[in-house]
Amino acid sequence: MSTKLISVLTFFFLLNIFQANAQEKITGNVLDHNQNPIPGATVLLLNTSLGTVTNDQGNYILKGSLKGSYIITASYMGFATSRKEITIESGENITIAFTLEEFTNALDEVTVTGKSIVQQVRDKAYNVSVVDTKKLSNTTLDLGHALDRVSGVRVRESGGVGSQMNFSMNGFRGNQVRFFIDGIPMDNFGSAFQLNNIPVNLADRIEVYKGVVPIGLGSDALGGAVNIITNTYTQNHIDLSYSYGSFNTHRSTLNAIYVSDSGFTAQVNAFQNYSDNNYKVNVDVADINTGEYFPNQEVERFNDTYHNETVIANIGVVNKSFADELLFGVTLGQSYREIQTGARLVSVFGGWHRKGKIIMPSIKYKKKDFLTKGLNARISANYNLGYEQNIDTLNRRYNWFGQFKEYEGPGGERSYSLYKYRNNNGLATASFDYKIKDKHALALSSTLNTFNRKGEDELNPDNNTYNQPRKTLKNVLGLGYTYEDNDWNASLFLKDYFQENRFSQSYNPTGNSGDVDYVNKSNTYNHIGYGAAATYFLTKNLQLKASFEKSYRLPDSNELFGDLINLQGNIDLKPEHSNNYNLGGSYWMNINKLHLVNFNLNGFYRDATDFIRPRLNTNQTMQVMGNLGSVVNAGIETEIRYQYAQALTAGISLSYQDLRNNTKFEEGQTIESVVYRDRIPNMPYFYGNADAGYTFSNLFKKEDTFNIGYNLLYVHDFYLYWPSLGSDKLEIPEQIAHDITLTYSLNKKLQFTLECKNITDSRLYDNFSLQKPGRGFYGKIRYTIL
């Protein structure tokens, strides 16, 4: 069904290219009452997806197929929103200028009714948080650590820069939460393109959907999704940055775009990360020669260097009659990661490492009023031709002093391998939404994902294991309806989940020792999910939200076949599904037109079956994913934010989740499980963030700013194993980390930043015994050319 759908869409896409409609342009500026330009003001065409922000001169441009009548608005914090009715004819270019008056209307009218892009997302019926990354662009944060500041979210890492990262949200973790870039799933991007190596400068904002996911994000997300919206500029732009800091850490970014008057565009996003990750950890060590035992030693990591380099390039046209955006692109990247330790610090390695490359051509197409007025289309496809390689050729045994014993003959620290494999991931998406009059809309989406692992090992070329099939085919098809009114909106949707896995299993055909053969097998899953979401504004400042979804998550290829580092495959995994309930509200309050306060409170309940969770394998050197019959989770999250004029911001968020094993009888058992109703181990259940920032304007000269920012991270201690099993209840200790950032901006183009992370040099552990970096100092310089 998906193949036919994509064929039809491709036909219409090619047909639409030859349509010859004119394009229109709206230009203008936004000024204050003294006729000074207002940079960063939001300009929107209401009831469309078109909007922009003004540049440093207060100018803006909107281009596209705009024939018709609209209401155009301009808004900025501290000023009343200005609205104008316009009519634009075919091929016409018009100029609309705005003059905003300061505080002539209540400030909440500006912030709530003015409808910035961020606010429009928050106003939807879904339980969604929005990270405005423009406020973080001067920091050295990557996208993973930016998300770690969102209520209900925990980002766990096994070490420093480039280490394995695990994302959890409201009790769901890892692949149970799906990631997207501009609505395109990141399922096939490989190790060279991960959240904790992508700089925050790449994104304009991040949308975090908790529980219920919109149809437009077509994927099998069990309990939420993260959509990274990249920077899209309507004018020529270059953004450069470089940072250096502790543990020999280097990060640099380049974002550049060229847009001609004819609509031709070229875009380049490039970034690199490098770190020795040679921070110190505390661990027990035994002398490898004498066996003498040295408890609680402070040692330096010595096999943990990481670096990656990535370029994302696109070329094409924008704002043409046949396409609002038609881009042909390629993503090129490479990563190198030394593997210092296994799932716990008792395993230490001195030479094992891994390489990865991403070579991914892509095509993106967007069109408003595709074929008919009101029908919007978005089509994309990519294919990852890159590879991953596991390199383990030193026949040695290391300890934490860096001492090693070398053994005769070929061998490795864990597996003796030069295994190189290609996952051959392909992805195609198509989504359409059709507006019926002003209040009704339909949406259709389809996401097709293919996986076919091919590999070889020059150290063991005759190993038949590498020739066995490891294939998956997955498709998620969605249909939705949305109703929008002034005070409320609601959505209903259906999703069809399909997956086919092809693999082999070994057996002994003769009964003779060492005789091995393989038999090919396959399994297929097909499930229907559904859901609804609604929101209602009791007043213009008080919003209530409720949503429900019966969701499914199909096993990921790495979970089925392993990742050849610390994750062992399990082909017997079954899809997990969950009934997700969300209820919450938001309240905005304006005090004396200068003080803004925002309260958010959300409760959630998850009832999951065949819950997929990690556990240590038999010898506790690797993780393996397994199904747990039934898991329930009830929780609450709250956030309070305060802003004073354009100077002071502060906020605090807290999250509590009670994730419990609801499997009363384990498979094949008639006696109640000893861990029935136990809290799920190795999962944080109480955590939060606090932050504050103050900006001094015109400190040394006009238009310069100096900002002081502070962030606190807190995670309550939690058990590693089931609480009811055994007396040795190992735990991941309480985490408290303090960060401070100082930024000086000169003319809004040049910024200098100094950061201190983990000020108190606390011992931080996201995973048992895997200590994270201590105190670190970092500096960053950023320059923007418009």
Rosetta blueprint (number, residue, H / E / L):
1 M L
2 S H
3 T H
4 K H
5 L H
6 I H
7 S H
8 V H
9 L H
10 T H
11 F H
12 F H
13 F H
14 L H
15 L H
16 N H
17 I H
18 F L
19 Q L
20 A L
21 N L
22 A L
23 Q L
24 E E
25 K E
26 I E
27 T E
28 G E
29 N E
30 V E
31 L E
32 D E
33 H L
34 N L
35 Q L
36 N L
37 P E
38 I L
39 P L
40 G L
41 A L
42 T E
43 V E
44 L E
45 L E
46 L L
47 N L
48 T L
49 S L
50 L L
51 G E
52 T E
53 V E
54 T L
55 N L
56 D L
57 Q L
58 G L
59 N E
60 Y E
61 I E
62 L E
63 K E
64 G E
65 S L
66 L L
67 K L
68 G E
69 S E
70 Y E
71 I E
72 I E
73 T E
74 A E
75 S E
76 Y L
77 M L
78 G L
79 F E
80 A L
81 T L
82 S E
83 R E
84 K E
85 E E
86 I E
87 T E
88 I E
89 E L
90 S L
91 G L
92 E L
93 N E
94 I E
95 T E
96 I L
97 A L
98 F E
99 T E
100 L E
101 E L
102 E E
103 F L
104 T L
105 N L
106 A L
107 L H
108 D H
109 E H
110 V H
111 T H
112 V H
113 T H
114 G L
115 K L
116 S L
117 I H
118 V H
119 Q H
120 Q H
121 V H
122 R H
123 D L
124 K L
125 A L
126 Y L
127 N L
128 V E
129 S E
130 V E
131 V E
132 D L
133 T H
134 K H
135 K H
136 L H
137 S L
138 N L
139 T L
140 T L
141 L L
142 D E
143 L H
144 G H
145 H H
146 A H
147 L H
148 D L
149 R L
150 V L
151 S L
152 G L
153 V E
154 R E
155 V E
156 R E
157 E E
158 S L
159 G L
160 G L
161 V L
162 G L
163 S L
164 Q L
165 M E
166 N E
167 F E
168 S E
169 M E
170 N L
171 G L
172 F E
173 R E
174 G H
175 N H
176 Q H
177 V L
178 R E
179 F E
180 F E
181 I E
182 D L
183 G L
184 I E
185 P E
186 M L
187 D L
188 N L
189 F L
190 G L
191 S L
192 A L
193 F L
194 Q L
195 L H
196 N H
197 N H
198 I L
199 P E
200 V H
201 N H
202 L H
203 A E
204 D E
205 R E
206 I E
207 E E
208 V E
209 Y E
210 K E
211 G L
212 V L
213 V L
214 P L
215 I L
216 G L
217 L L
218 G L
219 S L
220 D L
221 A L
222 L L
223 G L
224 G E
225 A E
226 V E
227 N E
228 I E
229 I E
230 T E
231 N L
232 T L
233 Y L
234 T L
235 Q L
236 N L
237 H E
238 I E
239 D E
240 L E
241 S E
242 Y E
243 S E
244 Y E
245 G E
246 S L
247 F L
248 N L
249 T E
250 H E
251 R E
252 S E
253 T E
254 L E
255 N E
256 A E
257 I E
258 Y E
259 V E
260 S L
261 D L
262 S L
263 G L
264 F E
265 T E
266 A E
267 Q E
268 V E
269 N E
270 A E
271 F E
272 Q E
273 N E
274 Y E
275 S E
276 D L
277 N L
278 N L
279 Y L
280 K E
281 V E
282 N E
283 V E
284 D E
285 V E
286 A E
287 D L
288 I L
289 N L
290 T L
291 G L
292 E L
293 Y E
294 F E
295 P E
296 N E
297 Q E
298 E E
299 V E
300 E E
301 R L
302 F L
303 N L
304 D L
305 T L
306 Y E
307 H E
308 N E
309 E E
310 T E
311 V E
312 I E
313 A E
314 N E
315 I E
316 G E
317 V E
318 V E
319 N L
320 K L
321 S L
322 F L
323 A L
324 D L
325 E E
326 L E
327 L E
328 F E
329 G E
330 V E
331 T E
332 L E
333 G E
334 Q E
335 S E
336 Y E
337 R E
338 E E
339 I L
340 Q L
341 T E
342 G L
343 A L
344 R L
345 L L
346 V L
347 S L
348 V E
349 F L
350 G L
351 G L
352 W L
353 H E
354 R E
355 K E
356 G E
357 K E
358 I E
359 I E
360 M E
361 P E
362 S E
363 I E
364 K E
365 Y E
366 K E
367 K E
368 K L
369 D L
370 F L
371 L L
372 T L
373 K L
374 G L
375 L E
376 N E
377 A E
378 R E
379 I E
380 S E
381 A E
382 N E
383 Y E
384 N E
385 L L
386 G L
387 Y E
388 E E
389 Q E
390 N E
391 I E
392 D E
393 T L
394 L L
395 N L
396 R E
397 R E
398 Y E
399 N L
400 W L
401 F L
402 G L
403 Q L
404 F E
405 K E
406 E E
407 Y L
408 E L
409 G L
410 P L
411 G L
412 G L
413 E L
414 R L
415 S L
416 Y L
417 S E
418 L L
419 Y L
420 K E
421 Y E
422 R E
423 N L
424 N L
425 N E
426 G E
427 L E
428 A E
429 T E
430 A E
431 S E
432 F E
433 D E
434 Y E
435 K E
436 I E
437 K L
438 D L
439 K L
440 H E
441 A E
442 L E
443 A E
444 L E
445 S E
446 S E
447 T E
448 L E
449 N E
450 T E
451 F E
452 N E
453 R L
454 K E
455 G E
456 E E
457 D L
458 E L
459 L L
460 N L
461 P L
462 D L
463 N L
464 N H
465 T H
466 Y H
467 N H
468 Q L
469 P L
470 R L
471 K E
472 T E
473 L E
474 K E
475 N E
476 V E
477 L E
478 G E
479 L E
480 G E
481 Y E
482 T E
483 Y E
484 E E
485 D L
486 N L
487 D L
488 W E
489 N E
490 A E
491 S E
492 L E
493 F E
494 L E
495 K E
496 D E
497 Y E
498 F E
499 Q E
500 E E
501 N E
502 R E
503 F E
504 S E
505 Q E
506 S E
507 Y E
508 N L
509 P L
510 T L
511 G L
512 N L
513 S L
514 G L
515 D L
516 V L
517 D E
518 Y E
519 V E
520 N E
521 K E
522 S E
523 N E
524 T E
525 Y E
526 N E
527 H E
528 I E
529 G E
530 Y E
531 G E
532 A E
533 A E
534 A E
535 T E
536 Y E
537 F E
538 L E
539 T E
540 K L
541 N L
542 L E
543 Q E
544 L E
545 K E
546 A E
547 S E
548 F E
549 E E
550 K E
551 S E
552 Y E
553 R E
554 L L
555 P L
556 D L
557 S H
558 N H
559 E H
560 L H
561 F H
562 G L
563 D L
564 L L
565 I L
566 N L
567 L E
568 Q E
569 G L
570 N L
571 I L
572 D L
573 L L
574 K L
575 P L
576 E E
577 H E
578 S E
579 N E
580 N E
581 Y E
582 N E
583 L E
584 G E
585 G E
586 S E
587 Y E
588 W E
589 M E
590 N E
591 I E
592 N L
593 K L
594 L L
595 H E
596 L E
597 V E
598 N E
599 F E
600 N E
601 L E
602 N E
603 G E
604 F E
605 Y E
606 R E
607 D E
608 A E
609 T E
610 D E
611 F E
612 I E
613 R E
614 P E
615 R E
616 L E
617 N L
618 T L
619 N L
620 Q L
621 T L
622 M L
623 Q E
624 V E
625 M E
626 G E
627 N E
628 L E
629 G E
630 S E
631 V E
632 V E
633 N E
634 A E
635 G E
636 I E
637 E E
638 T E
639 E E
640 I E
641 R E
642 Y E
643 Q E
644 Y E
645 A L
646 Q L
647 A L
648 L E
649 T E
650 A E
651 G E
652 I E
653 S E
654 L E
655 S E
656 Y E
657 Q E
658 D E
659 L E
660 R E
661 N E
662 N L
663 T L
664 K L
665 F L
666 E L
667 E L
668 G L
669 Q L
670 T L
671 I L
672 E L
673 S L
674 V L
675 V L
676 Y L
677 R L
678 D L
679 R E
680 I L
681 P L
682 N L
683 M L
684 P L
685 Y L
686 F E
687 Y E
688 G E
689 N E
690 A E
691 D E
692 A E
693 G E
694 Y E
695 T E
696 F E
697 S E
698 N L
699 L L
700 F L
701 K L
702 K L
703 E L
704 D L
705 T E
706 F E
707 N E
708 I E
709 G E
710 Y E
711 N E
712 L E
713 L E
714 Y E
715 V E
716 H L
717 D L
718 F E
719 Y E
720 L L
721 Y L
722 W L
723 P L
724 S L
725 L L
726 G L
727 S L
728 D L
729 K L
730 L L
731 E E
732 I E
733 P L
734 E L
735 Q E
736 I E
737 A E
738 H E
739 D E
740 I E
741 T E
742 L E
743 T E
744 Y E
745 S E
746 L E
747 N L
748 K L
749 K L
750 L E
751 Q E
752 F E
753 T E
754 L E
755 E E
756 C E
757 K E
758 N L
759 I L
760 T L
761 D L
762 S L
763 R L
764 L L
765 Y E
766 D E
767 N E
768 F L
769 S L
770 L E
771 Q E
772 K L
773 P L
774 G L
775 R L
776 G E
777 F E
778 Y E
779 G E
780 K E
781 I E
782 R E
783 Y E
784 T E
785 I E
786 L L
